[in-house]
């Protein structure tokens, strides 16, 4: 990895995919300059700590749970929303740790997930064509000319929203909310109505007994009172990510201080593109999405470019094939990358390859397809003797109705009840717990 970060103009000259067209370049420059002066949202040492944890994932010693919104919005930066998301992630992590008997690295898809790639630059409704919504850091969701104009002032709004979210998360995970002895309090309001909640409550009772025994023999570990929790997002918008890159005083190397872990999307992983060029310079642990079009040679070339020193914990491949393609496409990828000696953690994104439009006009996913892709991911790794390192899920702590199926048996007609996502459908809290229990069972067989 090079320590000399190319400037923003040089990156754009290379060719940057999925970037907005700002009408006022002077305003862009002014807001980027102001963003460069803002304090870091995370610290380089924290990124290094996460890299060490991801190295354990790559060695098969830990499992990654990464989850959060498809696209965060400024409006939803509230204590209630953040605590609900954190609660479900902590519940999922407890299930995976206790039922799966494996240490879990907890990574939130939050505090920066404000930019989204789109299949088209423009969107047409009822004969009206406007710029596509690219996330709150770029423009507004409302389908009006005023809202859809890319606005560089939103760069600072995204920074402030991310700072507020991280402040809340840090307070929660160190202030008692994440205390393992409080597992019952995370689940009080839907135990009776949800089979997943009832199953979780039964497991929580077992944990209580174990903690009671530890207390009786004088064990009061600090690890029970807090958790290590890190942030992540797709580093898509180069103006924001480049402005949030700082030279660390300890190492004299650049770190992206907008999040602990950042990743390259399926649409921006061009080997000679601006995103790969930017990512190869930063020192954070990073991810790269690989879909059905990615060959083993592509993956090996990306690894050589992004992680030339083959450092464990540096690179994660996040696969997103779809339930019907993973068993066919993943084996050769894993086999050849492993044979090449590449140090990498393998993580499954079972969401993005399983999206379709319902008969009622909603973008949705079937819960069974999500589980089937995770099962295929585990089956392939089991057959090859490699480690299925984790899952990345789009989820929320609310009772939304965006994905079909699960224990609540949400059907296509039910999607209209509470569909709130501005881009892609998310698992609700019950579906998220169901997934965690099923993944825990898969972990037992690895």
C-alpha positions in Angstrom: 0.0 0.0 0.0 1.3 3.5 -0.9 1.3 6.2 1.7 1.0 9.0 -0.9 -2.7 9.7 -1.3 -3.6 11.1 -4.8 -5.6 14.3 -4.7 -9.3 14.5 -5.5 -8.8 15.9 -9.0 -6.4 13.0 -9.9 -9.0 10.5 -8.8 -11.7 12.0 -10.9 -9.3 12.2 -13.8 -8.9 8.4 -13.6 -12.6 7.9 -13.9 -14.9 7.7 -10.9 -18.1 5.7 -11.3 -21.4 6.5 -9.6 -20.6 10.1 -8.7 -23.2 12.9 -8.8 -23.0 15.9 -11.1 -22.9 19.0 -9.0 -24.1 22.2 -10.7 -22.0 24.5 -8.4 -18.3 23.4 -8.3 -17.3 26.4 -6.2 -19.7 25.3 -3.5 -18.3 21.8 -3.7 -14.8 23.0 -3.2 -15.8 25.2 -0.3 -17.7 22.4 1.5 -14.9 19.9 0.9 -12.4 22.4 2.3 -14.5 22.8 5.4 -15.0 19.1 5.8 -11.2 18.6 5.7 -10.9 20.8 8.9 -13.5 18.8 10.9 -12.4 16.5 13.6 -12.1 12.8 12.8 -15.2 10.6 13.5 -13.0 7.6 14.3 -9.4 7.2 15.2 -6.6 5.3 13.4 -5.9 3.2 16.4 -9.5 2.0 16.5 -9.2 1.0 12.8 -6.1 -1.0 13.6 -7.9 -2.7 16.4 -10.7 -3.7 14.0 -8.1 -4.9 11.5 -6.7 -7.3 14.2 -10.2 -8.6 14.8 -10.7 -9.1 11.1 -7.5 -11.0 10.9 -9.0 -13.4 13.5 -12.0 -13.7 11.2 -9.8 -14.6 8.2 -8.1 -17.3 10.3 -11.4 -18.9 11.3 -11.2 -17.8 14.9 -14.1 -15.3 14.9 -17.3 -14.5 12.9 -18.3 -11.1 11.6 -21.8 -9.7 12.1 -22.3 -6.6 10.0 -25.8 -5.0 9.9 -27.8 -1.8 9.5 -29.8 0.3 7.1 -29.6 0.0 3.4 -29.4 3.8 3.3 -29.4 6.0 6.4 -31.4 9.2 6.3 -30.8 12.4 8.3 -34.3 12.4 9.6 -33.8 9.1 11.3 -30.8 10.2 13.4 -32.6 10.0 16.7 -31.8 8.2 20.0 -34.8 5.9 19.5 -33.8 4.8 16.1 -30.2 4.3 16.9 -30.9 2.4 20.1 -33.3 0.1 18.3 -30.8 -0.8 15.6 -28.1 -1.3 18.2 -30.4 -3.5 20.3 -31.1 -5.9 17.5 -27.5 -6.1 16.5 -26.5 -6.9 20.1 -29.3 -9.5 20.3 -28.1 -11.1 17.1 -24.5 -11.1 18.3 -25.5 -12.7 21.6 -27.4 -15.4 19.7 -24.4 -16.1 17.5 -21.9 -16.1 20.3 -23.9 -18.2 22.7 -25.7 -20.6 20.3 -23.0 -20.7 17.7 -20.1 -20.9 20.3 -17.9 -18.4 18.4 -16.5 -14.9 19.2 -18.4 -12.3 17.1 -17.0 -9.1 15.7 -19.8 -6.5 15.7 -19.8 -4.0 12.8 -22.6 -1.5 12.3 -23.6 -0.5 8.8 -24.2 3.0 10.2 -22.8 6.5 10.8 -21.9 7.0 7.2 -24.2 4.9 5.0 -25.6 8.0 3.2 -24.6 7.5 -0.4 -26.1 4.9 -2.7 -25.2 3.7 -6.2 -28.0 3.7 -8.8 -28.6 1.9 -12.0 -29.4 5.2 -13.8 -28.5 8.8 -13.4 -32.1 9.9 -14.0 -35.5 8.8 -12.7 -38.8 9.2 -14.6 -42.2 9.3 -13.1 -45.4 10.2 -14.9 -43.5 11.7 -17.7 -41.3 13.8 -15.4 -37.5 13.1 -15.4 -35.3 14.2 -12.5 -31.9 13.2 -11.2 -32.0 9.9 -9.3 -31.9 9.9 -5.5 -28.3 9.0 -4.5 -28.6 9.2 -0.8 -29.0 12.0 1.7 -25.4 13.0 1.4 -26.1 14.0 -2.3 -29.8 15.0 -2.7 -33.2 14.6 -1.2 -35.6 11.7 -1.6 -38.7 13.8 -2.5 -39.4 13.7 -6.2 -39.2 17.4 -6.8 -36.6 19.4 -8.9 -35.5 21.3 -5.8 -34.9 18.1 -3.7 -33.1 16.2 -6.5 -30.5 18.8 -7.3 -27.1 17.4 -5.9 -26.3 19.8 -3.0 -22.7 19.9 -1.7 -23.9 21.4 1.6 -25.2 17.9 2.4 -21.5 16.8 2.8 -21.4 18.6 6.2 -24.9 17.4 7.0 -23.7 13.8 6.5 -20.7 14.5 8.8 -22.9 15.9 11.5 -25.4 13.1 11.3 -22.6 10.5 11.4 -21.0 12.3 14.4 -24.4 12.3 16.3 -24.9 8.6 15.5 -21.5 7.6 16.7 -21.8 9.7 19.9 -25.0 7.8 20.7 -23.5 4.4 19.9 -20.4 5.1 22.0 -22.6 6.2 24.9 -24.8 3.1 24.6 -22.0 0.5 24.4 -20.1 2.0 27.3 -22.9 3.3 29.5 -24.6 0.0 30.5 -27.0 -0.5 27.6 -24.8 -3.3 26.2 -24.2 -5.0 29.6 -24.7 -8.7 29.0 -26.5 -8.9 32.3 -29.3 -6.8 30.8 -30.2 -9.1 27.9 -33.8 -9.4 29.1 -34.4 -5.7 28.8 -33.6 -5.8 25.1 -36.6 -8.0 24.4 -39.4 -7.0 26.7 -41.9 -5.7 24.2 -42.4 -8.5 21.7 -41.6 -11.7 23.6 -45.3 -12.8 23.8 -46.1 -12.1 20.2 -43.0 -13.5 18.5 -41.7 -17.0 18.4 -38.2 -15.6 17.8 -38.6 -13.4 20.8 -39.7 -16.3 23.0 -36.8 -18.3 21.8 -34.4 -15.4 22.5 -35.9 -15.0 26.0 -35.3 -18.7 26.8 -31.7 -18.3 25.7 -31.4 -15.2 27.8 -32.6 -17.1 30.8 -29.8 -19.7 30.2 -27.3 -16.8 30.0 -28.6 -15.4 33.3 -28.0 -18.7 35.0 -24.4 -18.9 33.6 -23.8 -15.3 34.8 -25.2 -16.1 38.2 -22.8 -19.0 38.5 -19.9 -16.7 37.5 -21.0 -14.1 40.1 -21.2 -16.8 42.8 -17.6 -17.8 42.3 -16.4 -14.2 42.2 -16.0 -13.6 38.4 -17.0 -10.0 37.4 -15.4 -9.5 34.0 -15.4 -6.1 32.6 -16.1 -7.6 29.2 -19.6 -8.4 30.4 -20.4 -4.7 30.8 -19.4 -3.3 27.4 -18.9 -4.4 23.9 -16.5 -3.4 21.1 -18.6 -1.9 18.3 -17.3 -0.5 15.1 -18.8 1.5 12.2 -18.8 0.8 8.5 -20.2 2.1 5.2 -19.7 2.0 1.4 -17.1 4.6 0.6 -18.8 5.7 -2.6 -18.8 9.5 -2.7 -15.2 10.5 -3.3 -15.7 14.2 -2.2 -16.7 13.0 1.3 -14.3 10.1 1.7 -11.2 12.0 0.4 -12.0 15.0 2.7 -12.3 12.6 5.6 -8.9 11.0 5.0 -6.2 12.1 7.4 -2.5 11.3 7.9 -2.0 9.5 11.2 0.7 11.1 13.4 1.9 7.7 14.6 2.5 6.0 11.2 2.5 9.0 8.8 0.0 7.0 6.7 -3.5 7.9 5.5 -6.6 6.6 7.2 -10.2 7.2 6.3 -11.5 8.6 9.6 -15.2 8.6 8.6 -15.6 5.0 9.6 -13.6 2.1 10.9 -14.3 -0.2 7.9 -15.2 1.0 4.4 -15.9 -1.1 1.3 -16.0 -0.9 -2.5 -19.3 -1.7 -4.1 -20.0 -4.1 -6.9 -20.4 -1.2 -9.3 -17.2 0.6 -8.4 -14.6 -2.2 -8.2 -13.0 -1.5 -11.6 -9.3 -2.5 -11.2 -8.2 0.7 -12.9 -11.0 2.9 -11.5 -10.8 5.7 -9.0 -12.3 3.8 -6.0 -9.7 1.0 -6.2 -7.0 3.7 -6.6 -8.2 5.5 -3.5 -8.7 2.4 -1.4 -5.3 1.0 -2.1 -3.7 4.0 -0.2 -5.8 4.0 3.0 -4.8 1.9 6.0 -8.3 0.9 7.2 -9.6 -2.6 7.1 -11.5 -2.7 3.8 -14.1 -4.8 1.9 -14.8 -5.4 -1.7 -18.2 -6.7 -3.0 -18.0 -9.5 -5.5 -21.1 -10.5 -7.5 -21.8 -13.1 -10.2 -19.8 -11.3 -12.8 -16.6 -11.4 -10.7 -14.1 -14.1 -11.8 -11.4 -15.7 -9.6 -8.8 -13.8 -11.7 -10.7 -10.5 -10.9 -10.6 -11.3 -7.2 -6.9 -12.2 -7.2 -6.0 -9.0 -9.2 -8.1 -6.9 -6.7 -6.3 -8.5 -3.8 -2.9 -7.8 -5.3 -3.9 -4.2 -5.9 -5.6 -3.5 -2.6 -3.5 -5.7 -0.3 -0.1 -6.1 -2.0 1.6 -7.0 1.4 -1.1 -9.8 1.9 -1.7 -8.5 5.4 -4.2 -10.5 7.4 -7.3 -8.5 8.4 -6.8 -5.9 5.7 -9.1 -7.3 3.0 -12.6 -8.8 3.1 -14.4 -10.2 0.1 -18.2 -9.7 0.5 -20.0 -12.0 -1.9 -23.4 -11.2 -3.2 -24.5 -13.9 -5.8 -28.2 -14.5 -5.1 -29.7 -17.7 -3.7 -29.9 -19.4 -7.1 -26.3 -18.7 -8.1 -24.1 -19.0 -5.0 -23.5 -22.7 -5.2 -22.5 -22.5 -8.8 -20.4 -19.3 -8.7 -18.8 -19.2 -5.3 -16.7 -22.5 -5.3 -14.3 -21.6 -8.0 -13.8 -18.1 -6.6 -13.0 -19.3 -3.1 -10.9 -22.3 -4.3 -8.7 -20.2 -6.7 -8.2 -17.3 -4.3 -7.3 -19.7 -1.5 -4.9 -21.6 -3.8 -3.2 -18.3 -4.6 -2.4 -17.8 -1.0 -4.5 -14.6 -0.6 -5.2 -13.6 3.0 -8.8 -12.6 3.0 -12.0 -12.9 5.1 -15.0 -14.2 3.3 -18.4 -12.6 4.2 -21.8 -13.3 2.7 -24.2 -10.5 1.7 -27.4 -12.4 1.2 -29.5 -9.3 0.5 -28.4 -7.7 -2.7 -28.6 -10.7 -5.0 -32.2 -11.5 -4.0 -34.1 -8.3 -4.7 -37.2 -8.2 -6.9 -40.4 -6.2 -7.4 -43.5 -7.6 -5.9 -46.8 -7.8 -7.7 -47.9 -4.9 -5.6 -45.1 -2.7 -6.9 -42.7 -2.8 -3.9 -39.0 -3.6 -4.1 -38.7 -6.6 -1.8 -36.8 -9.8 -0.8 -37.9 -13.2 0.3 -36.7 -14.2 3.8 -36.3 -17.8 2.5 -34.0 -16.6 -0.3 -31.8 -14.7 2.2 -31.5 -17.8 4.3 -30.9 -20.0 1.3 -28.0 -17.8 0.2 -26.4 -18.0 3.6 -26.8 -21.7 3.7 -25.2 -22.0 0.3 -22.3 -19.8 1.5 -21.8 -22.2 4.4 -22.1 -25.3 2.3 -19.5 -24.1 -0.2 -17.0 -23.2 2.5 -17.6 -26.5 4.4 -17.0 -28.5 1.2 -13.7 -26.6 0.5 -12.5 -26.6 4.1 -12.5 -22.8 4.3 -14.1 -20.5 6.9 -17.4 -18.8 6.3 -16.3 -15.6 8.0 -19.5 -13.6 8.5 -22.8 -12.1 7.2 -23.7 -8.6 6.1 -27.5 -7.9 6.5 -29.7 -4.9 5.8 -31.9 -4.7 8.8 -33.6 -2.3 11.2 -34.8 -2.3 14.7 -38.4 -1.4 13.7 -41.4 -3.5 12.9 -41.3 -2.7 9.2 -42.8 -4.9 6.5 -40.3 -4.8 3.7 -39.2 -8.4 3.2 -41.6 -11.3 2.5 -41.8 -14.3 4.8 -40.3 -15.2 8.1 -42.2 -16.2 11.2 -44.6 -13.3 10.8 -45.5 -14.6 7.4 -45.5 -11.2 5.7 -47.0 -11.6 2.2 -46.9 -9.2 -0.8 -50.1 -7.5 0.3 -48.6 -7.0 3.7 -45.7 -5.0 2.4 -48.0 -1.9 2.2 -48.5 -2.0 6.0 -45.2 -0.4 6.9 -42.8 0.0 4.1 -40.3 2.7 5.1 -37.0 2.1 3.3 -36.0 4.8 0.9 -33.9 2.4 -1.3 -33.7 -1.3 -0.5 -35.9 -3.5 1.7 -34.6 -4.5 5.2 -35.2 -7.3 7.6 -37.3 -6.2 10.5 -36.3 -7.0 14.1 -38.1 -10.4 14.3 -36.7 -11.5 10.9 -33.2 -10.4 12.0 -33.4 -12.6 15.2 -34.8 -15.5 13.1 -31.8 -15.2 10.8 -29.4 -15.1 13.7 -30.7 -18.3 15.2 -30.5 -20.1 11.8 -26.9 -18.8 11.2 -26.0 -20.0 14.7 -27.2 -23.5 13.8 -25.1 -23.4 10.6 -22.0 -22.3 12.7 -22.4 -25.4 14.8 -21.8 -27.7 11.8 -18.7 -25.9 10.4 
